Every structure is written in C-alpha cells, then in structure tokens.
C-alpha cells in the first residue's frame, strides 16, 4: 500500500510493503507518527525539521519526504488522471486507463522547468491511492510509474 500525507510545506510518502516497523519515525516525531491511529501520520502542528529528521532515520526506506514547492496535485477521475498545478497553470499529469483488470498508468509527465521537485512521484502516488481506495489493482506501462510501484 502506498500513501501520501501532506501539509502546506511537505509531502510524506509511505510504502507499507517496505515498512518493517522499527519505529524510528515514532521515536523521532511521536506527534506525527502515531501507530494504531488513523491516519497514522498526522502533519497538523508538526515541526517540519523534526519530521524530516525522523524520516531520515527510517531503516527500511519505507518513508520519504520532500517539499511541496507550492504545487497542488489533484485527481480528475472523470479524465482518468491526476494533475499538478502551480496556481492555475497545469504543469504535470499522470494518466491511467481503466479496464476489468484494474488501472494501468500509461503516462507521467511534468513541464521541464518543474522537474527534479518530486512532482511526478506525487502524481503517481495520487493515482495509486485513488485506485486502492476504489479497490482496483494498479499496473503501469509508464516506465516512471513502474519504478515507483517497484520501490
């Protein structure tokens, strides 16, 4: 299971398949990482520096973090895509095709001037989360999405 947690400053990515529950995150930022609660990651009122340091100690690599750079990522399910916006400017998308077998991510792209900020990863995670919420299997023919799914 892949999950993404956001506040106004940062985005946390969690891959439950990699997590072996060493609890380094909980020890580093107990207000943020709360096993047994839903959601188990809560960024409300969290100190960004403490969260970042706690994530850096994750021995499994199940947690990662990046800055949002004031970019919003939203789902457009009627268009079968997630979209990234800088204000009202569309700067990236992740497209998928629905079938009886599930959702296949076929394309992920970000405008050249926005590359290197983790936006593509956010786009893919947004689609994965939505598919999981809809109890759909996710596959990818997009090489970048394949990499994310295999992380």
C-alpha positions in Angstrom: 0.0 0.0 0.0 1.3 3.5 -1.0 0.1 6.5 0.9 0.9 10.2 0.7 0.4 12.7 3.5 0.7 16.5 3.0 0.6 19.8 4.8 1.3 23.3 3.4 5.1 22.7 3.4 5.9 19.0 2.9 4.8 15.7 1.4 5.5 12.3 3.1 5.4 9.1 1.1 4.9 5.8 2.9 5.2 2.4 1.3 3.7 -0.1 3.7 5.2 -3.1 1.8 8.7 -1.9 2.7 8.0 -0.9 6.3 9.2 -3.4 9.0 8.0 -1.2 11.9 11.4 -0.3 13.5 9.5 2.7 15.0 12.4 5.1 14.4 9.9 7.6 13.0 7.7 7.3 16.1 10.7 7.9 18.4 11.8 10.9 16.3 8.4 12.6 16.0 5.7 11.0 18.1 3.2 13.7 17.5 3.4 13.0 13.7 3.8 9.2 13.6 1.0 7.6 15.6 0.7 3.8 15.2 -2.7 2.4 15.9 -4.5 5.7 14.9 -6.0 6.6 11.5 -4.5 8.3 9.8 -1.3 7.1 11.4 0.7 10.0 10.0 -0.7 13.4 11.1 1.2 16.5 10.0 -1.1 19.0 11.7 1.1 21.0 14.1 4.2 19.0 13.3 7.6 20.6 13.2 8.9 20.1 9.7 12.5 19.8 10.8 11.7 17.1 13.4 9.6 15.2 10.8 12.4 15.4 8.2 14.9 14.1 10.7 12.7 11.3 11.9 12.1 10.2 8.3 15.9 10.3 7.6 16.3 7.6 10.2 13.9 5.1 8.7 16.0 2.0 8.2 13.7 0.3 5.7 13.3 3.3 3.3 9.5 3.0 3.6 9.2 6.7 4.4 10.5 9.6 2.3 9.8 13.3 2.3 10.0 16.4 0.0 8.9 20.0 -0.1 5.7 20.8 -1.9 7.1 24.0 -3.6 3.5 25.4 -3.6 2.4 22.9 -6.1 -1.0 21.3 -5.8 -1.8 17.8 -7.0 -5.4 16.8 -7.6 -7.4 13.9 -9.0 -9.5 14.3 -12.1 -11.2 10.9 -12.1 -13.6 11.7 -15.0 -10.5 12.3 -17.1 -8.6 9.3 -15.6 -5.7 11.3 -14.4 -4.0 13.2 -11.6 -2.9 16.8 -12.4 -0.3 19.1 -10.9 -0.9 22.9 -10.7 1.2 25.9 -10.0 -1.6 28.3 -9.2 -3.9 27.9 -12.2 -1.1 26.7 -14.5 -1.2 23.0 -15.3 2.4 21.7 -15.0 2.1 17.9 -15.0 -0.2 14.9 -15.3 -0.4 11.1 -14.7 -2.8 9.3 -17.0 -4.3 5.9 -16.5 -6.6 3.6 -18.3 -9.4 1.6 -16.6 -10.1 -2.0 -17.5 -11.6 -5.1 -16.0 -8.1 -5.9 -14.7 -7.7 -2.6 -12.9 -5.9 0.7 -13.6 -2.9 0.9 -15.9 -0.8 4.1 -15.5 0.3 4.9 -19.1 1.9 8.3 -18.9 3.5 10.6 -16.3 4.9 14.0 -17.3 6.0 17.2 -15.7 6.9 20.5 -17.5 10.6 20.8 -18.0 11.0 23.9 -15.7 9.4 21.9 -12.8 11.5 18.7 -13.0 13.5 17.5 -10.0 11.0 18.6 -7.4 9.2 15.2 -6.8 6.1 16.3 -8.6 6.0 13.2 -10.8 6.2 11.0 -7.7 3.3 12.9 -6.2 1.2 12.5 -9.3 1.8 8.7 -9.4 1.1 8.3 -5.7 -2.2 10.2 -6.1 -3.4 7.7 -8.7 -2.2 4.7 -6.7 -4.0 6.0 -3.6 -7.2 6.6 -5.5 -7.1 3.1 -7.1 -6.5 1.5 -3.7 -9.5 3.4 -2.3 -11.6 2.1 -5.1 -10.2 -1.5 -4.6 -8.6 -1.5 -8.0 -5.3 -3.2 -8.9 -2.7 -0.9 -10.3 -0.2 -1.7 -13.1 2.0 0.5 -15.2 3.2 0.7 -18.7 4.8 4.1 -18.0 8.4 3.5 -17.1 8.5 6.1 -14.3 5.3 4.6 -12.7 6.8 1.1 -12.9 9.8 2.4 -10.9 7.5 3.9 -8.2 5.5 0.7 -7.9 8.7 -1.3 -7.5 10.1 1.0 -4.8 
